[in-house]
Amino acid sequence: MAAKKRTIGIVLFDGAEELDWVGPFEVFTMAREASGENGSASGLEVVLVSETGGIVKGAKGLRNEVDHAFADAPPFDVVLIPGGIGTRTERKNPVMLDFLRKQAERAEWVTSVCTGSIILDAAGLTEGKKITTHWGYLPTLREDAAGRSEVLEKVRYVRDGNLLTAAGVSAGIDSALWLVGELYGVPQARITQKMMEYDPAPPYAAEV
């Protein structure tokens, strides 16, 4: 039986935090690689999109060329939007918000990393859901989403229905691995994690 085709769309913009999306990109593409030619995740495709296509510049200056503009983007089975300083602008961008709403209508999963959740909130995609974001932005998100969503703290990621929101930066890797397990089974997620040598052991304990 042929593997199910899935398209994961990572939505970029100027000022997106690089590891917020590069981490999940590595997870999803490694899951495909770990599947071989006929494995469960072999039909997975990961594409980068932005409003106008071309080059986007990340929050730390990394430049990336995307695969599609919004106008010619395929339908996504999984939507992922990262955080970064650019979210402050994109949360007020009607073109971005409309694109996310339309993609979310058919997507299996709608996901964010870090402050990407404030864009999902602005698009009305977190209504009645539990969500999270970077610890430094929790008070603002609580204020913005008051009466619409419950904002959780001290969690790496939150799943509520088909909505998956992750806290800052590296938490996006955790949430992406969890999602691989949901889509393709825990064994596939485990081998993906092993191939990435993802076994975090930071040299210093963060004090927050």
FENZI-V224884 format. One record per backbone hydrogen bond with DSSP energy under -1.0 kcal/mol. CO is the residue of the C=O (numbers start at 1). NH is the residue of the N-H. Records with the same first field share a line. If there is no record, write none. Layout:
CO->NH, NH
This chain:
6->45
7->77, 78
8->47
9->80
10->49
13->16
15->86
16->59
18->21, 22
19->23
21->25
22->26
23->27
24->28
25->29
26->30
27->31
28->32
29->33
30->34
33->36
39->42
41->44
43->6
45->8
47->10
48->67, 68
49->12
54->66
56->64
57->15
58->61
62->58
64->56
68->50
70->73
77->108, 109
78->9
79->111
80->11
81->113
83->17
84->87
85->88
86->90
87->91
89->92
90->93
93->97
94->98
95->99
96->100
97->101
98->102
99->103
100->104
101->105
103->106, 107
109->79
110->164
111->81
112->166
113->116
114->117
115->118
116->120
117->121
118->122
119->123
120->125
121->124
126->129
129->150
131->152
134->137
137->141
138->142
139->143
140->144
141->145
145->148, 149
148->128
150->131
156->167
158->165
160->163
162->110
163->160
164->112
165->158
166->114
167->114
168->171
169->172
170->173, 174
171->175
172->176
173->177
174->178
175->179
176->180
177->181
178->182
179->183
180->184
181->185
185->189
186->190
187->191
188->192
189->193
190->194
191->195
192->196
193->198
194->197
197->199
